[in-house]
C-alpha cells in the first residue's frame, strides 16, 4: 500500500495549551503545505477502568458520554483551525485510549506530531512529562511541544539547535536546516560544555584549554555540516562553558523554535531525552522540536 501523505497531527483537549498548539500546528501545516489532522482522545476514568465504581452498563453509558464530549471538542477545534485564515486542509478524529499513546499511534513516521505543554488535568496533558514525554519518547516522527509562542503571526525567524556531535544532534541539525530553509529563518547552533568535557578527542585528565578546543571542534563540525546542506543559509554559532540544557534554554530566550535530538552522548555532553532534552522541553520559552534518532 502506498504511503499516506504527510500530515501535521495535533492533539487537542479544549484547554488553552492545546488550542495554542492547534494554532501553531495550523501555521506549520501551511508552511509545509501539509494537511492538518486534529486528534482528541476519549479515555474512561480510572475508577471505571478498574471496576471501582461499577462496570457493565454504567461503563458503557459513561464511555458513550465521554466520546460524545470529545467529538464535540474535536469539531470545535476543526472549526477553529478552518477559521484562522491559513491555507490548509483540516480533518479531525476522536480516538480511544490514553492520550499520549493514542496520539503516538495516530501519527506515522512521515508526520509531524504537535502537543501542548499543558492541558486539562486528567485529560490530554495533566502534567508536562505525561503526554509530551510519552510522545517524545515513543513517536515515530518528530514531536513539537508548544508553549511560549510570542509571535502573533507564528512566523519562524530564529531557530536554535542544541548540538553535541552525536548522531542525535546530527539528525536535529538536518531537520532544523530544512525548517530554516522552509521558513527563511536564521539557524543558531548552540554547544554547551562543562569541565571536565568528554569528547571524541579528549579525556577527563586533559587541561581545560584542551577541553575547550575539543568543544570548538564539535561546534565547527556542525557548522561545516550546515554549510554543506545549505550553503546560503544564515547561520551563527554559540559556544559556552555551562551545561548543555542551560546553554540551549538561554539561547532560546529570543528564538521562535528550539530543536534537540532525542538521544546524544552519555555523560557530561548528554542530549538523552530524560535529561537535557526533557529540561529544554520543560523550561524553554518557545516551542521545542524533539527529533527522533533512527
Rosetta blueprint (number, residue, H / E / L):
1 X L
2 X L
3 X L
4 X L
5 X L
6 X L
7 X E
8 X E
9 X E
10 X E
11 X E
12 X L
13 X L
14 X L
15 X L
16 X H
17 X H
18 X H
19 X H
20 X H
21 X H
22 X H
23 X H
24 X H
25 X H
26 X H
27 X H
28 X H
29 X H
30 X H
31 X H
32 X H
33 X L
34 X L
35 X E
36 X E
37 X E
38 X E
39 X E
40 X E
41 X E
42 X E
43 X L
44 X L
45 X L
46 X H
47 X H
48 X H
49 X H
50 X L
51 X L
52 X L
53 X L
54 X L
55 X L
56 X L
57 X H
58 X H
59 X H
60 X H
61 X H
62 X H
63 X H
64 X H
65 X H
66 X H
67 X H
68 X H
69 X H
70 X H
71 X H
72 X H
73 X H
74 X H
75 X H
76 X H
77 X H
78 X H
79 X H
80 X H
81 X H
82 X H
83 X L
84 X L
85 X L
86 X L
87 X L
88 X L
89 X L
90 X E
91 X E
92 X E
93 X E
94 X E
95 X E
96 X E
97 X L
98 X L
99 X H
100 X H
101 X H
102 X H
103 X H
104 X H
105 X H
106 X H
107 X L
108 X L
109 X L
110 X L
111 X L
112 X E
113 X E
114 X E
115 X E
116 X E
117 X L
118 X L
119 X L
120 X L
121 X L
122 X L
123 X L
124 X L
125 X L
126 X L
127 X L
128 X L
129 X L
130 X L
131 X H
132 X H
133 X H
134 X H
135 X H
136 X H
137 X H
138 X H
139 X L
140 X L
141 X L
142 X E
143 X E
144 X E
145 X E
146 X E
147 X L
148 X L
149 X L
150 X L
151 X L
152 X L
153 X L
154 X L
155 X L
156 X L
157 X L
158 X E
159 X E
160 X E
161 X E
162 X E
163 X L
164 X L
165 X L
166 X L
167 X H
168 X H
169 X H
170 X H
171 X H
172 X H
173 X H
174 X H
175 X H
176 X H
177 X H
178 X H
179 X H
180 X H
181 X H
182 X H
183 X H
184 X L
185 X L
186 X E
187 X E
188 X E
189 X E
190 X E
191 X E
192 X E
193 X L
194 X L
195 X L
196 X L
197 X L
198 X L
199 X L
200 X L
201 X L
202 X L
203 X L
204 X L
205 X L
206 X L
207 X L
208 X H
209 X H
210 X H
211 X H
212 X H
213 X H
214 X H
215 X H
216 X H
217 X H
218 X H
219 X H
220 X H
221 X H
222 X H
223 X H
224 X H
225 X H
226 X H
227 X H
228 X H
229 X H
230 X L
231 X L
232 X L
233 X L
234 X L
235 X E
236 X E
237 X E
238 X E
239 X E
240 X E
241 X L
242 X L
243 X L
244 X H
245 X H
246 X H
247 X H
248 X H
249 X H
250 X H
251 X H
252 X H
253 X H
254 X H
255 X L
256 X L
257 X E
258 X E
259 X E
260 X E
261 X E
262 X L
263 X L
264 X L
265 X E
266 X L
267 X H
268 X H
269 X H
270 X E
271 X L
272 X L
273 X L
274 X L
275 X L
276 X H
277 X H
278 X H
279 X H
280 X H
281 X H
282 X H
283 X H
284 X L
285 X L
286 X L
287 X L
288 X E
289 X E
290 X E
291 X E
292 X L
293 X L
294 X L
